Amino acid sequence: MHTNALIHEKSPYLRQHAHNPVDWLPWGPAAFEKARREDKPIFLSIGYSTCHWCHVMAHESFEDENVAEVLNREFVPIKMDREERPDIDRIYMLFVQASTGSGGWPMSVWLTPELKPFFGGTYFPSGARYGRPGFRELLMHLAQVWKNERAKVELSGKNVSEQLEAMAAPALTTYEPDAELPHAAFRQFERMYDTQHGGFGGAPKFPRPVVLNFLLRYSFQENNPDALAMVTHTLHAMAAGGMHDQLGGGFHRYSVDERWFVPHFEKMLYDQAQLAIAYLEGYQASGDQRLAAVARDILGYVLRDLTSPEGAFYSAEDADSPDPENPTHSGEGSFYIWRKTEIDSLLGADSTSFCNYFGVESQGNVEVDPQGEFRGRNILFQAQEGERLPVIQTAAQELLAVRGRRPRPHLDNKILTSWNGLQISALAKAYRVLGDQRYLDSAHEAAKFLLAKMYRPESGALLRRYCEGDAAVGAFLDDYSFLSQALLDLFEAKPQAWLLKFALDLAKRGLTRFEDERAGGFFGTETDASDVLLRIKDDYDGAEPSGNSVATDLLLRLGHITGEPGFGVQAARSLRAFAPKMKAQPTIAPQMLVALGRWLYDAEQVVIRCQNLDAESDKLERDYTRKFSPSAVVLSISDECAAELRDVAPFLAGLERRGRITIYECRNFTCQLPKVIE
């Protein structure tokens, strides 16, 4: 069996290609030097381990000896995991989107030995179809172009690089951010809103939790019930659809249709984390217990199936798995779909009520099935209104146990700092809202793992990826900002001074590595990154919030807790940097609009000073946190914690305890007369 250099890598995606006949090299100096020495262009293939079309292209082309022969002879082939190197992925995705009008994975880009792109696309079929050239023929054509029209290719690469630099440069116009920005965004989301099925736009339909995050805060700050109604309708519609794993919990990546029914079946950690928060906050804002139940369902899936023995969280589960009826065939969704005859034989007399509730039909319930993956089988969805009856819940548990014996989808077992930060934040929020101690315990276990394995105390530097005992890849803005946010969320959930100190340290020492002090905002990579064509400030809140949006909001939160004005100055500089883009494209950065709302509205602080954190202080705190109040900081501070916070949060430390418990209600650090409980 052929083995290439990827066999030495830890990334599950790279190792999936370690036995291709293609002589893949990982992204790095050795590959760049080979390209320069042999005077060959680079073929860069970017994807991730749970990407369906990445698997398709691998089977069709990268496992083909004839394709490999051309790739190995004419190019230096490099394979990259986009989840390990999101900075490189963003640069070349910007090129592919600008040159082709669309983007996605697998991403295929041809570069000069100086890493300048000159041709790109996404999936290329092995033979000409779908309006795309056959991959081998394309390779041979580009090889001839490189040999015969070298000057043109190099000029094209130079021009493209200059254009990318111009596109990534900050806007030259100035615009002071104000309340009109969130108003404009709301109006645009309102126009995009699907009043029938929830969500925004048509098929395919992505959850994009950052939009729900913004609308919940807009509803609260502007007393706008329509914004809240859009959120709760969307949350209920997603929970009822096939995109929600009705048996095992959690959500699939997106819906291929407009009604959340037929999903793309991969499950990503970042979706679970953000959607858990959306359901928790939707419950806080509406009081609807059904939303709290979905949040518990998401977190149950993560704690059961995505938690490593060390307590951190794995990245994803694949959409594809071996078909139980034909183990030699790997199909999308095979793990999750059912024939009615199978359900009937398992459930007996209870099958009728189960099938009615979950929309199961004798001939299968998927009408649009272009690949024939679901023929005769059913995707479970909530076809009937109302809570699950006990008989249905028991039947669902029986089917879940049977499903657990099927061949499981591939697990991407790498641990990413940024995504773990998002999940820690979700668990901290769940503890505050639902009061379940196991959520807080799990969040602390993951945080301790990251700080032990991914943090270098001598330099204050973070690493991004851990897999099978190996921690590697210097961290990016997302990693610093998401982990700092998670530590701050843990501090607010149950204050311990070390958590706030660590969050402050990462924000001060970490974010300074990325800040553009002249123009504002933050680059995704550090100044000494030698293998990036250009440094980009990511400004799009998509499937994940951008590092800039989270960093800006984090700085404002730290300022509201510590009273240190420098955090507000940094945040305001960032808001001003992105305001022109948000004015031109109001829906581009909902999470940055969340930060803007925190900047525009007065900060509120509620501090419950007590000798020790106990059941009484917990109850008093929950009286404040039961309702959704995004502009308020609510903290229970013990005597010990207050003493340890004197240097970093003098405002909190200076609020003295009188009697057993003292409650301070403050606005912008000015407090009303305290309530004393003797």
Beta strands, then each sheet from edge to edge (+ up, - down):
strand 1: 25-26
strand 2: 42-47
strand 3: 76-81
strand 4: 107-111
strand 5: 117-121
strand 6: 254-255
strand 7: 263-264
strand 8: 267-268
strand 9: 316-317
strand 10: 320-323
strand 11: 326-332
strand 12: 411-412
strand 13: 415-416
strand 14: 455-456
strand 15: 461-467
strand 16: 470-474
strand 17: 604-610
strand 18: 632-638
strand 19: 661-667
strand 20: 670-671
strand 21: 675-677
sheet 1: 1+ 3+ 2+ 4- 5+
sheet 2: 6+ 7-
sheet 3: 8+ 9- 12+
sheet 4: 10+ 11-
sheet 5: 13+ 15- 14+
sheet 6: 13+ 15- 16+
sheet 7: 18+ 17+ 19- 20+
sheet 8: 18+ 17+ 19- 21+
end
